[in-house]
Amino acid sequence: MVAMGVVRACAPPAAASLSREAAAQRKSSRTARVLVLGGTGRVGGSTAAALSNLRPDLTILVGGRNREKGESLAAKLGEQSEFVQVDTRNANMLEKALQGVDLVVHTAGPFQRAEECTVLQAAISTKLGNQNTIGTLPFSEQTAYIDVCDDTDYSWRAKGFHEQAKAAGVPAITTAGIYPGVSNGTSFFLLFGTHKFPLMAAELVHGSRSENGEPERLRFFYYTAGTGGAGPTILATSFLLLGEDVIAYNKGISNFFICVPMVFLRETLSHFYLCYQLGEEIKLKPYSGALGIDFGKGVRKKNVYLLNLPEVKSAFKILGVPTVSARFGTAPVFWNWAMQAFANFLPAEFLRDRNKVQKLVESVDPLVRAIDGIAGERVSMRVDLECSNGRNTIGLFTHKKLSVSVGFATAAFALAVLEGNTQPGVWFPEEPEGIAMEARKLLLERASQGTSNFVMNKWFLFRQP
């Protein structure tokens, strides 16, 4: 691969970039209340800490089952925070916890095999105790919602509540973490243009179409050292994904076309349509199809393997890219061997059973934690887009600590919703109604805090396999 040019994705936020946020804060007549469910876990705790860091004025409710851990975290966050004991499986407890909450951030995974979207449904049905007065938020008295879902079935089940959320005036985003989340949201820029709308897959796709090219192939590559310090929930998620066929899309098999209206900022040009030739859905074996991918400085070349991740389907359906796939790899290398062995030799029925997988996680967790201490928790994402005009572009995102980075990524989505950048309904990060175009630059600036390498629209000449 020969790199021919680099455009830095973003610089530290300028004062002008934050003026809109400051104005929104001044307009608030009361402090926004944000409930972080799963707040006693690694992802939830990191999100609560990032929210407190980015917006000290917020009232942050740490929601979870472990009172000791929850109260300890709330004390560290300061006087604006408190612990709320809540079990997402208990409908009455959940509805009570949502009273008076402006935004609920659902991080209480794993999302695999969850049969109902209980938190989203509760958010749609729960009235706020007082009129919502946060910033320029355009919705009424319901609780807004985001989740860090990393399961395809769950994310599309959540999308099925779109009309209910829209009718109730509830803004909601599913898959709003780091990957998926920042990874697929930014593909919009690659398709439609980075100079105006800097978020990784959506941005790359946006860029390609602004230069008269059509996206041909979009590939997500992820690397995390060990579990990334993200705890047993992430480990359980990984094992559960090994029990799922990998869904990918491949152009050239099908001649089916889809036409969708072009949308720019707040104006819909209903008379002008883009037509995409879609590929066919294919099923592949989990943790197969190894590729060696260069993640740039600090990580370099790592092997990655096919996994069934929700951004593949959402990018295909929403962005109209005909060929889409996602791969993941970890370190040390023997963890990849172990994942391959689990996928090949454990029965799929075992890997799809949450209770059995939880017992497996408990048995290996001490060993995993010990090795995590040696491997570190560096995380890197690379998104590659190949276009019909021969211009191939990539986005890179690397942070030395996944447990910190996922918090800033999720908090960035949460603040975008609080600041009125999400329309009522249930959206994926790729959709402009989910995150307004003009808000994406600030979202990326927040999400990329502490990154050691963050590049968008680096273009190259030669394809990798």
Sequence and secondary structure as in RCSB ss.txt:
>XXXX:A:sequence
MVAMGVVRACAPPAAASLSREAAAQRKSSRTARVLVLGGTGRVGGSTAAALSNLRPDLTILVGGRNREKGESLAA
KLGEQSEFVQVDTRNANMLEKALQGVDLVVHTAGPFQRAEECTVLQAAISTKLGNQNTIGTLPFSEQTAYIDVCD
DTDYSWRAKGFHEQAKAAGVPAITTAGIYPGVSNGTSFFLLFGTHKFPLMAAELVHGSRSENGEPERLRFFYYTA
GTGGAGPTILATSFLLLGEDVIAYNKGISNFFICVPMVFLRETLSHFYLCYQLGEEIKLKPYSGALGIDFGKGVR
KKNVYLLNLPEVKSAFKILGVPTVSARFGTAPVFWNWAMQAFANFLPAEFLRDRNKVQKLVESVDPLVRAIDGIA
GERVSMRVDLECSNGRNTIGLFTHKKLSVSVGFATAAFALAVLEGNTQPGVWFPEEPEGIAMEARKLLLERASQG
TSNFVMNKWFLFRQP
>XXXX:A:secstr
  EEEEEES  S  HHHHHHHHHHHHH SS  EEEEETTTSHHHHHHHHHHHHH TTSEEEEEES HHHHHHHHH
HH TTEEEEE  TT HHHHHHHHTT SEEEE     TT    HHHHHHHH B SS   STT    SB EEEE   
 HHHHHHHHTTHHHHHHHT EEESS BTTTBHHHHTHHHHHH TTT    HHHHHHHHHHTT  EEEEEEEEEEE
TTTT  HHHHHHHHHHTTS EEEEETTS   EEEEEEEETTEEEEEEEEEEE  EEEEE TT S EEEE  TTT 
EEEEEE   HHHHHIIIII  SEEEEEEEEESHHHHHHHHHHHHHS HHHHT HHHHHHHHHHHHHHHHHHHHHH
 B EEEEEEEEETTS EEEEEEEESBHHHHHHHHHHHHHHHHHTT S BEEE TTSTTTS GGGHHHHHHHHTTT
EEEEEEEEEESS   
